[in-house]
Amino acid sequence: MDNDIKIGILISKSQQYPSLDKDFIRGLKLNNLNVKFYVESIGIGADEKLIIDKIQKLNFQEDISIIIGFLGHHNMTDVYKYASNNDILLLAADLGATIPYQSAYKGIYINSLGLTESCYHLGKYFSDKKYKIATSTSFYDSGYGMLHALEYAFKEQNHFTGHYITPFNPRENEASYMNEIINAQQPNAVFAFYSGLYAEENADFMKQNKITQKYPFYVTPFFINDKILDEYKNNPHELYVVSTWMQHDTDATDFSSNYKEIYAETPSLFSILGYENGLILKHMLLNAANLKTSSLIEAIHKLNIDGPRGTIRFDEDTNRTVFDHYIYQLNLDSFNTISFKKIETLINDGDFIKAFASLSKPEHLGGWDNAYLCH
């Protein structure tokens, strides 16, 4: 590779996850790419006009036609259309917190953490076990597609005992309300999903009511924070995380070891997306006949490489990565060290995303502008 190769980077910022941009870039650079990066900030990633402006700047001013971005979920269709229509190869990363109602666009490839997919596959897992599930979430987080994905897995079967949602302005004794509502349902398990400051708020409620001592809790990765881990150390309980990847996985990977050796920190969920996008870029550049977008597209369609989350490839119908999902059990060893152990593999055939990619986007999707980036 020639260091004259220019790569554009569109990076988001987050108030609740302030290391997002740093972690993503660190993961990307871990691949030691011999290219020159041009970085542009896109705020919280919810303003499609700003994102298109930054793409135009990179393309027209710097003559860049390969762009990597950590993007959100709000009005991304306009961004994808613009890049595709202007012969730009856009390799995007997202958290997959909303269901993607969009077809594949030429030259647009999305590497996702797959949060809604995780919820769907967890729903199938619950359904197979005939579990009755209570859900617990916040006013903010309940608007996303995760609950819908869980419902879609149940289809005609009714596996819900009820939903507890923390109001936008919690009541003085909100911890007691949570306890009463979930106890009244007597579920087999609780599915809880919170993010950012709402995850912090929820951790305080759970410390008060000890609800996790009564039922197995299945959660998404952003539910986990220091308060939750401290409470677990004081009072171990059944806590499971569903995800394509998890920090402190007992199955150590070269990626995690290398990242920690170089940066003296454990990689985050944002780090792994940056690393994978860099790995995809590396193999695409090595295998493309030239830097024309058509040649790069040909190389990326042949992609089949090993990554930290398994084989990295793009589904031909959706141009999205397809990874298996896992249920991790939270563990505490004799040295009081926290780790996450894979106990179930949820095979992903990609059909969940395909089912929605061909449908028309609803006029109004619930949730705020951009999942997990701004509260």
NORSUL-V638210 format. One record per residue. N is the residue number from 0. RES is the residue in one small letter. SS is DSSP state (a for helix, b for strand, c for the rest). PHI is phi in whole degrees, -180 to 180 (* if undefined). PSI is psi in whole degrees, -180 to 180 (999 if undefined). Layout:
BEGIN
N_RES_SS_PHI_PSI ; N_RES_SS_PHI_PSI
END
This chain:
BEGIN
0_m_c_*_149 ; 1_d_c_-103_134 ; 2_n_c_-72_-1 ; 3_d_c_-82_-7 ; 4_i_c_-68_125 ; 5_k_b_-101_132 ; 6_i_b_-124_126 ; 7_g_b_-87_143 ; 8_i_b_-125_124 ; 9_l_b_-106_116 ; 10_i_b_-123_136 ; 11_s_c_-88_163 ; 12_k_c_-121_152 ; 13_s_c_-139_131 ; 14_q_c_-73_-39 ; 15_q_c_-82_-27 ; 16_y_c_-124_74 ; 17_p_c_-64_-18 ; 18_s_c_-91_4 ; 19_l_a_-52_-53 ; 20_d_a_-64_-43 ; 21_k_a_-64_-45 ; 22_d_a_-63_-42 ; 23_f_a_-64_-47 ; 24_i_a_-65_-41 ; 25_r_a_-60_-45 ; 26_g_a_-61_-43 ; 27_l_a_-60_-47 ; 28_k_a_-74_-13 ; 29_l_c_-63_-17 ; 30_n_c_-81_-4 ; 31_n_c_54_47 ; 32_l_c_-72_134 ; 33_n_c_-91_64 ; 34_v_c_-135_171 ; 35_k_b_-110_125 ; 36_f_b_-94_141 ; 37_y_b_-122_113 ; 38_v_b_-103_133 ; 39_e_b_-129_133 ; 40_s_b_-83_140 ; 41_i_c_-120_28 ; 42_g_c_63_-133 ; 43_i_c_-89_5 ; 44_g_c_76_19 ; 45_a_c_-107_-5 ; 46_d_c_-105_99 ; 47_e_a_-64_-31 ; 48_k_a_-68_-41 ; 49_l_a_-63_-43 ; 50_i_a_-63_-44 ; 51_i_a_-64_-39 ; 52_d_a_-59_-43 ; 53_k_a_-69_-35 ; 54_i_a_-64_-43 ; 55_q_a_-60_-43 ; 56_k_a_-61_-47 ; 57_l_a_-64_-41 ; 58_n_a_-74_-48 ; 59_f_a_-82_-42 ; 60_q_a_-81_-39 ; 61_e_a_-109_-1 ; 62_d_c_59_42 ; 63_i_c_-100_130 ; 64_s_c_-122_4 ; 65_i_b_-119_118 ; 66_i_b_-130_134 ; 67_i_b_-109_137 ; 68_g_b_-144_143 ; 69_f_b_-96_104 ; 70_l_c_-111_165 ; 71_g_c_-96_-146 ; 72_h_c_-128_-2 ; 73_h_c_-95_115 ; 74_n_c_57_33 ; 75_m_a_-70_-21 ; 76_t_a_-57_-41 ; 77_d_a_-62_-38 ; 78_v_a_-66_-47 ; 79_y_a_-63_-42 ; 80_k_a_-62_-45 ; 81_y_a_-62_-49 ; 82_a_a_-62_-43 ; 83_s_a_-64_-43 ; 84_n_a_-70_-17 ; 85_n_c_-111_23 ; 86_d_c_58_39 ; 87_i_c_-106_135 ; 88_l_b_-90_117 ; 89_l_b_-114_117 ; 90_l_b_-106_100 ; 91_a_b_-100_151 ; 92_a_b_-118_141 ; 93_d_b_-147_173 ; 94_l_c_-90_-13 ; 95_g_c_67_34 ; 96_a_c_-82_-12 ; 97_t_c_-124_156 ; 98_i_c_-75_126 ; 99_p_c_-80_99 ; 100_y_c_-87_76 ; 101_q_c_-160_149 ; 102_s_c_-80_169 ; 103_a_c_-73_143 ; 104_y_c_-114_143 ; 105_k_c_-60_126 ; 106_g_c_84_2 ; 107_i_b_-111_122 ; 108_y_b_-129_135 ; 109_i_b_-123_120 ; 110_n_b_-102_114 ; 111_s_b_-117_148 ; 112_l_c_-70_-26 ; 113_g_c_74_44 ; 114_l_a_-62_-44 ; 115_t_a_-68_-35 ; 116_e_a_-62_-41 ; 117_s_a_-58_-43 ; 118_c_a_-65_-40 ; 119_y_a_-62_-49 ; 120_h_a_-69_-32 ; 121_l_a_-65_-39 ; 122_g_a_-60_-42 ; 123_k_a_-64_-38 ; 124_y_a_-62_-46 ; 125_f_a_-62_-43 ; 126_s_a_-62_-44 ; 127_d_a_-62_-33 ; 128_k_a_-89_-3 ; 129_k_c_58_37 ; 130_y_c_-75_143 ; 131_k_c_-96_127 ; 132_i_b_-117_134 ; 133_a_b_-100_143 ; 134_t_b_-109_150 ; 135_s_b_-139_122 ; 136_t_b_-157_-176 ; 137_s_b_-105_165 ; 138_f_c_-54_-40 ; 139_y_c_-68_-56 ; 140_d_a_-72_-24 ; 141_s_a_-66_-17 ; 142_g_a_-78_-13 ; 143_y_c_-81_-176 ; 144_g_c_-86_2 ; 145_m_a_-66_-42 ; 146_l_a_-67_-39 ; 147_h_a_-64_-38 ; 148_a_a_-64_-41 ; 149_l_a_-64_-44 ; 150_e_a_-62_-39 ; 151_y_a_-62_-34 ; 152_a_a_-67_-33 ; 153_f_a_-79_-27 ; 154_k_c_52_-119 ; 155_e_c_-81_-11 ; 156_q_c_-85_142 ; 157_n_c_-100_103 ; 158_h_c_-109_6 ; 159_f_b_-96_134 ; 160_t_b_-91_-21 ; 161_g_b_156_174 ; 162_h_b_-126_132 ; 163_y_b_-108_125 ; 164_i_b_-126_122 ; 165_t_b_-67_127 ; 166_p_c_-62_160 ; 167_f_c_-57_-40 ; 168_n_c_-112_96 ; 169_p_c_-58_146 ; 170_r_c_-74_161 ; 171_e_c_-58_-37 ; 172_n_c_-110_44 ; 173_e_a_-59_-35 ; 174_a_a_-60_-38 ; 175_s_a_-70_-39 ; 176_y_a_-62_-45 ; 177_m_a_-57_-47 ; 178_n_a_-61_-47 ; 179_e_a_-65_-44 ; 180_i_a_-66_-44 ; 181_i_a_-72_-40 ; 182_n_a_-61_-36 ; 183_a_a_-65_-25 ; 184_q_a_-84_-26 ; 185_q_c_49_58 ; 186_p_c_-77_165 ; 187_n_c_-74_-29 ; 188_a_b_-160_164 ; 189_v_b_-117_132 ; 190_f_b_-103_117 ; 191_a_b_-121_133 ; 192_f_b_-140_121 ; 193_y_c_-139_161 ; 194_s_c_-145_160 ; 195_g_a_53_-135 ; 196_l_a_-67_-23 ; 197_y_a_-74_-30 ; 198_a_a_-68_-38 ; 199_e_a_-65_-45 ; 200_e_a_-61_-45 ; 201_n_a_-63_-39 ; 202_a_a_-61_-36 ; 203_d_a_-65_-43 ; 204_f_a_-62_-44 ; 205_m_a_-70_-29 ; 206_k_a_-67_-33 ; 207_q_a_-77_-46 ; 208_n_a_-93_-10 ; 209_k_c_56_32 ; 210_i_a_-64_-27 ; 211_t_a_-71_-15 ; 212_q_a_-78_-14 ; 213_k_c_-102_-29 ; 214_y_c_-138_149 ; 215_p_b_-64_134 ; 216_f_b_-110_127 ; 217_y_b_-110_130 ; 218_v_b_-138_164 ; 219_t_c_-90_163 ; 220_p_a_-58_-34 ; 221_f_a_-77_-6 ; 222_f_a_-69_-32 ; 223_i_c_-77_127 ; 224_n_c_-147_179 ; 225_d_a_-61_-37 ; 226_k_a_-64_-43 ; 227_i_a_-64_-44 ; 228_l_a_-68_-38 ; 229_d_a_-64_-42 ; 230_e_a_-65_-38 ; 231_y_a_-63_-41 ; 232_k_a_-63_-36 ; 233_n_a_-77_-36 ; 234_n_c_-141_83 ; 235_p_c_-56_143 ; 236_h_c_-153_177 ; 237_e_c_-80_106 ; 238_l_b_-133_124 ; 239_y_b_-126_142 ; 240_v_b_-116_134 ; 241_v_b_-107_127 ; 242_s_b_-170_167 ; 243_t_c_-83_-16 ; 244_w_c_-163_152 ; 245_m_c_-145_141 ; 246_q_c_-61_152 ; 247_h_c_58_34 ; 248_d_b_-66_137 ; 249_t_c_-67_-22 ; 250_d_c_-86_86 ; 251_a_c_-62_144 ; 252_t_c_-119_161 ; 253_d_a_-60_-37 ; 254_f_a_-58_-51 ; 255_s_a_-62_-43 ; 256_s_a_-65_-46 ; 257_n_a_-65_-42 ; 258_y_a_-61_-46 ; 259_k_a_-68_-36 ; 260_e_a_-66_-39 ; 261_i_a_-81_-42 ; 262_y_a_-107_-4 ; 263_a_c_59_28 ; 264_e_c_-141_155 ; 265_t_c_-77_135 ; 266_p_c_-64_149 ; 267_s_c_-103_179 ; 268_l_a_-61_-30 ; 269_f_a_-75_-33 ; 270_s_a_-62_-43 ; 271_i_a_-69_-34 ; 272_l_a_-66_-41 ; 273_g_a_-64_-43 ; 274_y_a_-62_-47 ; 275_e_a_-63_-40 ; 276_n_a_-65_-36 ; 277_g_a_-67_-38 ; 278_l_a_-66_-41 ; 279_i_a_-62_-46 ; 280_l_a_-60_-44 ; 281_k_a_-58_-48 ; 282_h_a_-73_-32 ; 283_m_a_-64_-46 ; 284_l_a_-68_-35 ; 285_l_a_-69_-31 ; 286_n_a_-105_-10 ; 287_a_c_-78_142 ; 288_a_c_-67_-33 ; 289_n_c_-158_-175 ; 290_l_c_-93_11 ; 291_k_c_-67_144 ; 292_t_a_-58_-39 ; 293_s_a_-62_-38 ; 294_s_a_-71_-39 ; 295_l_a_-65_-40 ; 296_i_a_-64_-42 ; 297_e_a_-60_-41 ; 298_a_a_-69_-39 ; 299_i_a_-72_-28 ; 300_h_a_-72_-22 ; 301_k_c_-91_-1 ; 302_l_c_-61_130 ; 303_n_c_-159_83 ; 304_i_b_-127_159 ; 305_d_b_-82_136 ; 306_g_b_-136_177 ; 307_p_c_-60_-28 ; 308_r_c_-100_9 ; 309_g_b_116_-161 ; 310_t_b_-67_129 ; 311_i_b_-95_117 ; 312_r_c_-151_161 ; 313_f_b_-110_132 ; 314_d_c_-64_133 ; 315_e_c_-67_-28 ; 316_d_c_-84_-29 ; 317_t_c_-117_-12 ; 318_n_c_58_33 ; 319_r_b_-119_150 ; 320_t_b_-68_151 ; 321_v_c_-127_112 ; 322_f_c_-124_150 ; 323_d_c_-69_158 ; 324_h_b_-114_158 ; 325_y_b_-135_152 ; 326_i_b_-103_121 ; 327_y_b_-104_138 ; 328_q_b_-102_133 ; 329_l_b_-75_132 ; 330_n_b_-129_153 ; 331_l_b_-132_120 ; 332_d_c_-90_-177 ; 333_s_c_-66_-16 ; 334_f_c_-96_11 ; 335_n_c_65_32 ; 336_t_c_-99_131 ; 337_i_b_-83_139 ; 338_s_b_-150_166 ; 339_f_b_-122_123 ; 340_k_b_-110_129 ; 341_k_b_-68_124 ; 342_i_b_-118_-17 ; 343_e_b_-144_140 ; 344_t_b_-107_125 ; 345_l_b_-105_102 ; 346_i_c_-65_132 ; 347_n_c_-112_116 ; 348_d_c_-97_1 ; 349_g_c_83_-1 ; 350_d_a_-69_-28 ; 351_f_a_-63_-49 ; 352_i_a_-65_-41 ; 353_k_a_-60_-36 ; 354_a_a_-63_-30 ; 355_f_a_-100_-25 ; 356_a_a_-61_-29 ; 357_s_c_-90_-4 ; 358_l_c_-92_156 ; 359_s_c_-73_140 ; 360_k_c_-69_132 ; 361_p_c_-58_152 ; 362_e_c_-59_-36 ; 363_h_c_-136_123 ; 364_l_c_-100_139 ; 365_g_c_-69_169 ; 366_g_c_97_166 ; 367_w_c_-84_-175 ; 368_d_c_-57_-43 ; 369_n_c_-149_118 ; 370_a_c_-59_128 ; 371_y_c_69_2 ; 372_l_c_-102_-31 ; 373_c_c_-146_127 ; 374_h_c_-125_999
END
